[in-house]
């Protein structure tokens, strides 16, 4: 089975035989797959009236476990945005009734961001929709192939995830 990347690689090999274009065989496919996954994610979230960034914040709180709360600093770490961006996001989610700010009992100056029941329900429903979309994307692969692919991708992404700072 030939795909668009095969055609792209063949053209580069013809036009630039002096270059080793082998990385394109893997990384161009990863890039194309990322675009398809982004579309699937946006569709799954839109069905639950969520933007991707809203899903990221809500599911960070959901994964924290009961009582589904984190400090703004912990949310920053999990979502990789600036403090100003996170403040804006928390404000917007609070206005929608999906999170609320509460005083941090361990720090008089601090606050905790807590998932509301509506926020938890939306996060759970959107996650179920996302997983259905992702299962459809992976449907062509056997369980063993999915595990192998996950391991290979982990090898490539782990160095980026473990960079200090």
N, C-alpha and C positions, 0 to 999 in steps of 0.2 A: 504494500500500500504506500503510495507516494503522497506527500503533503507539500504545502507551500514552502516549507523550509528546505526540503530536498531540491526544489526548483531554484531557490535562492542560492543554496550552496553550490549547485552545479554551475550556475551562472558566474559566481565568483571564482570558481576553479577554472573556468574557461577564460575569464577576463584577467584574473590575477593568479596564474599558476605559480608565481613566486612566493605566494603567501600560504601559510597553513590555516585554512578556514575551519578546521575541525571544531573549535569552540562554538561556532555558530550552530552546529548540529544539535548541541544540547541547549545552549543559552538562548538561542532564538526561539526554541520551542518553549522554554520556561517563560520567556517574555510573552509569547503569544498566549500561553495558558494563563498567565497572570491577568491578561486583559479579559479573557473569557471568564475567569473567576471573579474579577471585579464586577463585570456585568451581572453575573449570577448573584453576587452578594448584594448589589444595589437593588436588584429585583426582589430578593427575599426580604430585605429591610423595608423597602417601599410598601410592600404588602402589609406591613405592620406600622406604617407611618413613622418610620425611623430613618435617619440619615446614618451613613456608616460610622461617623464619629460618635453619634448618640449610642449606637449599638456597642461600640468599643468601651465607652464609659459605663454604660449600664451593665454590660457583662463582666467588666472588671469588678464592679461592686457585687454582682451575683456570685462570681467565683470565690469571693472572700468568705462566703458562708454566713450563716446567721450571726449577727443581726444585719448582714449585708451593708457594711459601712467601711469606709477607708478615709484616711486623711487626704487632703488635696495633694500633699507630697507623694503619698503612695500612688495616687491616681496618675500623677505626672510620670512616675517611674514606669507604670504599666502601659501608658498610652503614648509616651515619647513626644509630648508637646511641651511648650513653654508654660510658665506659671500664669502669664497673662491670658494665654489661650485657654488654659484649664479653668481659670476664674470665669471667663466668658461662657464656657461650655456648662459649667455648673449652674450659673445664673439662668441660662436658657432652659436647661433640664428642670430646674426648680420651678420656673414659670409654667412649664407644661405639667407640673405635678408628678414628675417621674423620679425626682430625688428631693431631699430636703437637707438643709444644714442643721446640725445640732452642736451644742457646745461639747468640747472634748473634756470628759470628766477628769482626765489626767493632765490637762494643760489648760489653765484658765484663759489663755490667749488663743488657743487653738479651736478649730472646728472639725467636725467629722461630717462626711457626706454619706447620707443613708438612702438606700433604695426604698421607694414607697412601694406599696402593694401593686399599684398600677405599673410602676417601673419594672418590678419583678415579673409581672405577667407579660408585659411587652417584650422584655428580654428573653423570657422562656419561649414565647411564641415565635419570635424572630429567629432564635437559635434553631428551633425545630424546622422552620422554613429553610434556613441556610443549609442545614444538614441534608435536607431533601435535595436541594440544588447540587450540593457537593457530591452526594451519592450518584446523582445522574451523570456528573462529569467523570466520575471514576468507574462507571458501570462496565466499561470495556476491559477493565483489569480484574484479574483474579485476586483473591485475598492474598495469596503469596506475592503476587506482583505489587500490590499496594504496599505491603510490608517492606518489600525490597526497595521500592521507590522512596518510601518514607525514610528509610535508613540512608540511602544515597543523598537525598536532599538534606537530611540532618547533617551529614558530613560537610556539605557545602555551606550551610547556614550557621552552624555552631560557632565558627570563628567570629562571625559578625555579631552574634548574640552575646559573646563572652568578652567583648572588648571593654576594658575599664573606662569609666567616665562617660 
